[in-house]
């Protein structure tokens, strides 16, 4: 089978969209979401995105990106990949990937990963139900190093207001409120040290109407936050969320979480997605969240 590979052009988007929709058949890929994944990646480079063509028909798509100097490590990523089912087993994915890997080696990337791109990602790894993607990872020399999961919350099963806890926090001089434009710089400064990679997602949450961020202030200073709609446009996506280490255990996280879930409910969603979860027990206890998706994470050392 003859095909050619070239770099992606903006005019290719109309063909890439249905290709991704077919390949990611377990998910909903809207036009807005795919545009966000491509063009709103904070380090989007057209030079790291390839397509495979059979004459004028696009039959393969691979988007790469990189995040340099994350705690001293340079990471490269396969962010999204799709190959027309009819054209699979013709080394199309391999050929596109090898172009990406060669380019990122030249940029001194240390580690390649699949999907779990900080700041703007679609999946935090590979859903094993996408078995061809797992097989591709193994063939390309990737090693599985960790699992993670997405949780699902039923928004309609309860009222997400917690007035008693809010009053208890007030008694401790802690005020919970929606973030305002005037809070933005202080919030960005607050997350700078411990959660710097979340600054971009908070920038995105600031673009929603109303602003999709709630904060907790102690004596007028931000000490905790939670956000929603910061990633994956059009999906009921919760996060990120963080509390100053010295103030954990006071219940601020629960109240902030509830404020975001109430927002998502008011936006018309019946469920919310809590992605890339660490503390499953926290979310299960406070929201009744259940594990909806499992993701296997893969990486490959390049240098």
N, C-alpha and C positions, 0 to 999 in steps of 0.2 A: 504493500500500500504506500503510495507516494504522499508525502505531506511536507510542508515547509514550516519553519519556525521563525518568527520575527518578533520584535518588540511591540507591545500593546500600543494602540493609538486610541484617542478618545472616541473616534468614529466606530470602534469595535464594540462599544458598550452594548448596543442593541442586540448583537448576537451573543455576547458573553452572558447577558442576563438569563435568557432561557437555558443556556448551557449549564449555568450554575443551578438554576431551579431544578433541572433534571437530575444533576449529579447529587445535590443535597436534598434528596427526595423525602427525607425524614424531617425536614425543616421548611420554614416559609421564608423564601428569599424575595423580598419586595424590591422594586426599583430603588426606593429611597434607602433601604438598608444596604444594598450593594454599592450604591454611590457613596454612602458613608464609609463602608469598609475600604473602598479604593481611595477616594479623593479626600476624605477627612482623616486618614492616617496622618499623624503629625510628621512622619518621616517618609511620606509617599515619594517615590522616585519612579518615573516611567521606565527608566533603564533597568529596573528590577522586576518588571512585569512582562511576561511572554505569552504569546498565543501560537497555536499550531493550526495550520490551514490546509484543507484539501481544496485547492484552487481558491474559490472565493468563500468557501464555507469554513467557519471557525469551528474546530473540533477539539481544541484543547486550550486551557487557560491556567496560568500559574502566576500568583502574585507573591513576590518576595518582599521583605523589608528587613531592616536591622535596627537594633537598639544598642548603641555603643556605650561602653563604660558603665554597665550596671554593676555596682559594687566591684569594679575592677575587671569585669568580664565583658567582652564584645560578643553580642548575640546576633545571629541571623535567623530568619524565620521563613518557612513556607506558610504564608497567612491563609491563602485559599488556593484550591486546585480543583479543576474539573476536566474530565475527558468524556467526550461523547461515547455512549455505551457501544455503539457500532464499531468504534475505532480503538477500543481498548485492546491490550495485549499486542500493541504495535510499537512499544517503546516511546510513545509520545510523552507520557509523564516523566519517564527517565531522562529523555533528551532535554526537556525544559528544565528539570531539576538540576541536571549537570551544568547547564549554562549559569543558573543561579549560584550553585556552589562554587564554580570557578570564579565568578565575579566577587563573591563574598570572601573567598580565600585571599584574593588580591587586596581586599580591604582590611585584612588582618582580623577577620571574624574568628573567634575562638570556638564557639559552640553553635550548632544549628538546632533549632527546635521546630515543632510542627503545631501550628494553630494558636498556641497560648501566648499571643503577642501583647505585652503590657501596653496600656493606654487605649488601644482600640483593637478589639478582637471579636471574632464571631463565636468561636468555641475555645475552651481552655484545654485543648488537647484533641484526641481522636475518639469519637464515639465508636466503640467496637462493633456496633451494628453496621457501620460503614466498613465492612470487612475488606474490600479492595484497598482502602486507604491504609489499613493495618499491614496488609501484605506488601504494599509499596514501601512503607516505612522500614520493614524488615529487610527487603531487598536492597534498599539504599544504605543499609548499614546503621540504622538508628537503633538505640537501645531504650527499652521502656524503663523509666526511673521513678515514676510516681503516678498515683491515681488521684482524681478529684471528682467532684460531682456538682450538678445543679439541683437545687431544691425547688419545689413548687408549693405555693401557698394559696389556699382557697380564700379569696378576699371577701366572699359573700357570707361566710359562716359566722361573722362576728362584727361587732363595733370596735374599731381600732382606737378609739379614744380611751385614755387612762387618766381621768381627772384626779383621782386620789394620788397617784404617783407624781403627777405634775405639781400638785400642792405640796407634797412631801419634799420635792426638789426645791421648790420656792423657799421652804423653811430652811433649807441649807444654802440659800442665796444663789441657787442655780436656776437660770431662766432658759426655757426652751422656746425657740421661735424659728420662723422661716428666715433663711438668709436673705439679706438685701444687697443691692449693689455696693452699698457703703461698707459691708462686711467683707467684701471680696479679698482685698489685699491682706487683711488680718488672717483670713482663712487660709489663703495661699501660704502665708508665712508660717502658720500653725502646722501645716502638713509638710512643709519643706524638709524637715529633718528626718522624720520617721516614715513618711508616706509620699515621698517626692514623686513617684511614678503615678500617683493618683491625681496630681494637679491637672493634667489634661482632661481627665474625666470630669472633674469638678468644673472646668471651663465649659464643657459640653452641657452639664446640668444647669449652668447659669443661663444657657440659651433657651431653656424651656419657659413656658408661660402657664402658671406661675413658676418661679424659680424652683427647681427640683432639689433643693438642699435645705435641710433643717440643721440647726446648730444649738448647742448648749453653752451658756456663758456662766462662768463663776465670777462674781464680782465684776461683771461687765466684760470679761475676757473669754474668748472662745476656748473651750476645753474639750469639745466633742462635736462630731458632725455625722450626718448620714445623707445619702443622695440617691436619686433614682433618675432614670431616663438619661444616663450619662454614656450609654453605649447601646449599640444595636437598635437603631431608630425604628420605632413602630412596635417594639416589643416591650412588655411590662417588666423592665430590667431594674432590679434593685442593686444599690451599691455604687461606690464604696462607702464604708463606714469606719470611723475610728474614734477612740477615746484616749485622752492623755493617760499614760500609764499610772500616774499617781492618783487618778480619780476613778479607776475601774472598780466595779462592784457597787456603785451607787444607784444603778438603774437608769442612767442616762441613755445608754445604748438601746435599751428596750423601748423607751419613750420615743427616741428619734426614729427607730425602726418603724414603730406604729404610725408616726406622722407620715412617713414615706408610703407605707402601705395604704393609708387612708387617701393620700394623693392619687395613687394608682387606681384605687377603687372609684374615686370621683372622676377620673379620666375615662371611666367606662370599662375597665378591665375586670374580668371575673377572677383571674388568677395573677399571681406575680411570680417571677423567676428570681431566685437568689442564686447567682452563679459562682463558680470557682470557690466552693465553700470550704472553709477550714473547720470552724466550730459547729458541726451539724447539730450537736445536742442543744446549743443555745437557741438556734432557730426553731428546732423541733419543739422545744419546751415552750417558747414564747409565742409561736405562731401556728403550731400544728403542721409545720412544713414537712413534706415527705421527699425522699430522693426520687427525682424524675429521670435524670440522665447521669450516666457514668462516663468519664473520659479518662483514657490512658494517655499519659504524657511521654513523649519520646524526645531524645536528644542524640546528637552525634558530635563528637569532638573533632574539630578541624585542625587545631593547632595545639 
